[in-house]
């Protein structure tokens, strides 16, 4: 039995606009408190956005306010800094 690729969830990176499988991207979610968190299991409730696990996409999304737009919020400075720290540990594209 083969897996039909049409049944695999696809998502778009908000930075590079590349469509990939849902599990290949990192989900960020805006919680009820308005804080943006990394959703490792992709199960948290709230508005979500997806990014490639690459440093360039991460930096682009934070620098150009694409994440703010996708999540319909304004990131606080401390929240933005925490996400930048996480992005520094990602691989180069």
Secondary structure, DSSP 8 states (H G I E B T S, - for coil): ----GGGS-EEEBTTT--EEEGGGEEEEEE-TTS-EEEETTS--SSEEEEEESBHHHHHHHHHTTHHHHHHTS---HHHHHHHHHHHHTSB--
